[in-house]
Amino acid sequence: MSIFLFLIFGCKDPIDADTVKISEDANVNAPTDLNGLTSYLFQEWDNENQDVLAAGVENIEILGAEYPTDSSNFSERSFEGVTAMSSDDVSDVELTHGYNPEDAGGVAIFLQSQYSIDDHVSIFLLEDQTPVEPASPYYIRTITDDADCFPLLECDVMTSENDIERKNILVDTEHQTQKVWRWVTLQDGRRAISGRTWQPALADTDKDDIIYQNYSVEVWIPNDSGTLRFLTTWSQNSFEFSDALILGSVNDALEACDDYLVE
């Protein structure tokens, strides 16, 4: 679907609470609404009790069942105006940029991928991420821990540092992020992955366009059709993009992963 049509019809606002059931694990009460789930996935990512994070991932899957996650029309599976996170939500990651996370607006999107979760893990490991990041002429990833054991499920967490340039006819900027992934065992025994990303500091750059702060949460859930993907990203920038344009760019990146794997 073109950006023009997307701007006409728009995407959905985040759904209200109580539209999907809570995790069946009576010991863990994860949020059920999209706004609550996104901040929950960031805040609870490194909870020592992995069932806490698993409950959030399971509710994302329940939520995704309400939408056509395989639709070619990404306005049917995306959401504008996701509630910003609080300082408490991001309190366990080191931030020196000095900006308030409550000023970072968010968007979210689902996508049903035809490829397995192991296929997607192979993309995590690419040093050059530009084949799956159409908006980035430069994107270098350095895996900083557990690149050998994570793909084999022999360790639970993998970490990375990322040096990224974003460039198009409207913006030219760069920033550095930390990105981490964690295997999560669901109640039925499937192994999903939950990831989160954050920008620790302002970029040391001469470019006029500046990303002040950026965060994201991602989920990969194996299913009979391949892998259900979900991503929320929040950002505050010196430039103004509509939510529709941001979602278009994010959708391009998600679809680029499947395009890369088919090749």
C-alpha positions as CSV (number, residue, x, y, z in Angstrom):
1,M,0.0,0.0,0.0
2,S,1.3,3.4,-0.9
3,I,2.1,6.0,1.8
4,F,-0.4,8.3,0.0
5,L,-3.3,5.8,0.7
6,F,-2.0,5.2,4.1
7,L,-2.3,8.9,5.0
8,I,-5.9,8.9,3.7
9,F,-7.1,5.9,5.6
10,G,-4.7,6.0,8.5
11,C,-3.9,3.3,11.0
12,K,-5.5,2.4,14.3
13,D,-5.2,4.0,17.6
14,P,-3.9,1.6,20.3
15,I,-6.7,-0.6,21.5
16,D,-8.3,-0.1,24.9
17,A,-7.9,-2.4,27.9
18,D,-9.9,-5.6,28.4
19,T,-10.3,-6.4,24.7
20,V,-8.2,-9.5,25.1
21,K,-7.9,-12.0,28.0
22,I,-5.1,-11.9,30.5
23,S,-2.3,-14.5,30.5
24,E,-3.7,-17.8,31.7
25,D,-0.8,-18.0,34.3
26,A,-2.7,-17.0,37.4
27,N,0.6,-16.0,39.1
28,V,1.5,-13.3,36.6
29,N,-0.9,-10.5,35.6
30,A,0.5,-8.9,32.5
31,P,-1.4,-6.1,30.9
32,T,-3.8,-6.9,28.1
33,D,-4.0,-3.6,26.2
34,L,-1.4,-2.6,23.7
35,N,-0.3,0.6,25.5
36,G,0.3,-1.3,28.7
37,L,1.9,-4.3,27.1
38,T,4.5,-2.2,25.2
39,S,5.9,-0.5,28.3
40,Y,5.6,-3.8,30.2
41,L,7.8,-5.6,27.7
42,F,10.5,-2.9,28.1
43,Q,10.4,-2.7,31.9
44,E,10.2,-6.4,32.6
45,W,12.6,-7.6,29.9
46,D,15.3,-8.6,32.4
47,N,13.0,-9.8,35.2
48,E,14.7,-12.7,36.9
49,N,11.4,-14.6,36.7
50,Q,11.1,-15.3,33.0
51,D,7.4,-16.1,33.4
52,V,6.8,-12.4,33.9
53,L,8.2,-11.6,30.5
54,A,6.5,-14.7,29.0
55,A,3.1,-13.5,30.1
56,G,3.6,-10.3,28.2
57,V,4.7,-12.1,25.1
58,E,1.7,-14.4,25.3
59,N,-0.7,-11.5,25.5
60,I,1.0,-10.0,22.5
61,E,0.1,-13.2,20.6
62,I,-3.5,-13.1,21.8
63,L,-3.7,-9.4,20.8
64,G,-2.3,-10.2,17.3
65,A,-5.0,-12.8,16.7
66,E,-7.5,-9.9,16.6
67,Y,-5.8,-8.4,13.5
68,P,-4.9,-9.5,9.9
69,T,-1.2,-9.7,10.7
70,D,-0.4,-11.0,7.2
71,S,-2.2,-8.2,5.4
72,S,-0.4,-6.4,2.6
73,N,-2.2,-3.3,3.8
74,F,-0.1,-2.4,6.9
75,S,-2.6,0.2,8.1
76,E,-4.7,-2.8,9.2
77,R,-2.0,-4.1,11.5
78,S,-0.4,-0.9,12.8
79,F,-1.2,1.6,15.5
80,E,-0.5,5.3,16.0
81,G,-0.2,7.2,19.2
82,V,1.3,4.5,21.5
83,T,1.6,5.9,25.0
84,A,5.1,7.1,25.9
85,M,7.1,5.2,28.6
86,S,7.8,6.6,32.0
87,S,11.2,7.1,33.7
88,D,10.4,4.1,35.8
89,D,9.8,2.0,32.7
90,V,13.4,2.7,31.5
91,S,15.1,2.9,34.9
92,D,17.2,-0.2,34.4
93,V,19.1,1.0,31.3
94,E,21.8,3.6,31.4
95,L,20.8,6.9,29.7
96,T,22.9,10.0,29.5
97,H,21.1,11.9,26.8
98,G,19.1,13.9,29.4
99,Y,15.7,13.7,27.8
100,N,12.4,12.6,29.4
101,P,11.0,9.3,27.9
102,E,7.5,10.7,28.4
103,D,8.4,13.1,25.5
104,A,9.0,10.2,23.1
105,G,6.0,9.3,20.9
106,G,5.3,5.8,19.9
107,V,3.9,3.6,17.1
108,A,3.4,-0.2,16.9
109,I,3.0,-2.8,14.2
110,F,2.5,-6.5,13.7
111,L,3.7,-8.7,10.8
112,Q,3.3,-12.4,10.2
113,S,6.5,-13.7,8.7
114,Q,6.6,-16.9,6.7
115,Y,10.1,-17.7,8.1
116,S,11.1,-19.6,11.2
117,I,12.4,-18.0,14.3
118,D,15.8,-19.6,13.6
119,D,15.9,-17.8,10.3
120,H,15.3,-14.5,12.0
121,V,18.0,-15.2,14.5
122,S,20.4,-15.5,11.6
123,I,19.6,-11.9,10.7
124,F,20.3,-10.7,14.2
125,L,23.9,-11.9,13.7
126,L,24.6,-9.9,10.5
127,E,27.3,-7.3,11.0
128,D,26.1,-5.3,8.1
129,Q,22.4,-4.7,8.7
130,T,21.7,-2.5,5.6
131,P,20.1,-5.4,3.6
132,V,17.2,-5.4,6.1
133,E,17.2,-1.7,6.9
134,P,16.1,0.2,3.7
135,A,16.3,3.6,5.5
136,S,19.9,3.1,6.5
137,P,22.8,3.5,4.1
138,Y,25.1,2.6,7.0
139,Y,24.2,0.2,9.8
140,I,26.9,-1.8,11.5
141,R,26.2,-4.2,14.4
142,T,28.7,-5.6,16.8
143,I,27.6,-8.6,18.9
144,T,29.1,-8.0,22.3
145,D,28.1,-11.2,24.1
146,D,27.0,-14.8,23.4
147,A,26.8,-14.8,19.6
148,D,27.9,-18.5,19.7
149,C,25.5,-19.9,22.3
150,F,22.3,-17.8,21.7
151,P,21.4,-19.2,18.3
152,L,21.8,-22.8,19.7
153,L,19.5,-22.0,22.7
154,E,22.5,-22.7,25.0
155,C,22.2,-19.3,26.6
156,D,19.3,-17.0,27.1
157,V,20.6,-13.5,26.2
158,M,22.6,-11.9,23.4
159,T,23.7,-8.3,23.4
160,S,24.9,-5.9,20.7
161,E,26.0,-2.3,19.9
162,N,24.7,-0.7,16.7
163,D,26.1,2.3,14.8
164,I,23.3,3.6,12.5
165,E,22.8,6.2,9.9
166,R,19.2,7.1,8.8
167,K,18.9,9.0,5.6
168,N,16.2,9.9,3.0
169,I,15.0,13.0,1.2
170,L,13.7,14.4,4.5
171,V,16.3,13.6,7.1
172,D,20.0,12.7,7.5
173,T,20.9,11.6,11.0
174,E,22.9,9.0,13.0
175,H,22.8,7.5,16.4
176,Q,24.2,4.6,18.4
177,T,22.0,2.0,20.2
178,Q,22.2,-1.0,22.5
179,K,20.1,-3.9,21.4
180,V,19.5,-7.1,23.3
181,W,17.5,-10.3,22.8
182,R,16.2,-12.9,25.3
183,W,14.7,-16.4,24.7
184,V,11.4,-16.8,26.4
185,T,9.7,-20.1,27.1
186,L,5.9,-19.9,26.6
187,Q,3.4,-22.0,28.6
188,D,3.0,-24.5,25.8
189,G,6.8,-25.0,25.5
190,R,7.5,-22.8,22.4
191,R,10.6,-20.7,22.5
192,A,9.9,-17.1,21.6
193,I,12.3,-14.1,21.6
194,S,11.8,-10.7,23.2
195,G,14.1,-7.8,22.3
196,R,14.6,-4.3,23.4
197,T,16.6,-1.4,22.1
198,W,17.6,2.0,23.5
199,Q,19.8,4.9,22.7
200,P,22.1,5.6,25.7
201,A,23.4,9.0,24.6
202,L,23.3,11.8,22.0
203,A,25.3,11.0,18.9
204,D,28.7,12.6,18.5
205,T,27.8,14.1,15.1
206,D,28.0,17.2,12.9
207,K,24.7,16.4,11.3
208,D,21.9,18.9,11.8
209,D,19.2,16.3,12.2
210,I,19.3,14.8,15.7
211,I,17.7,11.8,17.4
212,Y,17.4,12.9,21.0
213,Q,16.1,9.6,22.3
214,N,14.9,6.2,20.9
215,Y,13.6,3.0,22.4
216,S,11.9,-0.1,21.0
217,V,10.5,-3.5,22.0
218,E,10.3,-6.4,19.6
219,V,8.8,-9.9,19.8
220,W,9.3,-13.0,17.6
221,I,6.8,-15.8,18.3
222,P,6.9,-19.1,16.4
223,N,3.6,-20.3,15.0
224,D,2.3,-22.7,12.3
225,S,2.7,-20.0,9.6
226,G,6.3,-19.1,10.6
227,T,7.0,-16.3,13.0
228,L,4.6,-13.6,14.4
229,R,6.5,-10.3,14.7
230,F,5.6,-7.3,16.8
231,L,7.5,-4.0,17.2
232,T,6.9,-0.8,19.1
233,T,9.3,2.1,18.7
234,W,9.3,5.5,20.6
235,S,11.4,8.5,19.5
236,Q,12.0,12.2,20.0
237,N,13.8,14.0,17.3
238,S,14.8,17.5,16.1
239,F,12.7,16.8,12.9
240,E,9.0,16.0,12.7
241,F,7.7,12.8,11.1
242,S,4.1,11.8,11.1
243,D,3.3,8.5,12.7
244,A,2.2,7.2,9.3
245,L,5.6,7.9,7.8
246,I,7.4,6.2,10.7
247,L,5.1,3.2,10.4
248,G,5.8,3.0,6.7
249,S,9.5,2.9,7.3
250,V,9.2,0.3,10.1
251,N,7.0,-1.9,7.9
252,D,9.6,-1.6,5.1
253,A,12.2,-2.9,7.5
254,L,10.1,-5.8,8.7
255,E,9.2,-6.8,5.1
256,A,12.9,-6.5,4.1
257,C,13.8,-9.3,6.5
258,D,11.5,-11.7,4.7
259,D,12.8,-10.4,1.3
260,Y,16.3,-11.1,2.5
261,L,15.5,-14.6,3.7
262,V,13.7,-15.6,0.5
263,E,16.9,-14.8,-1.4
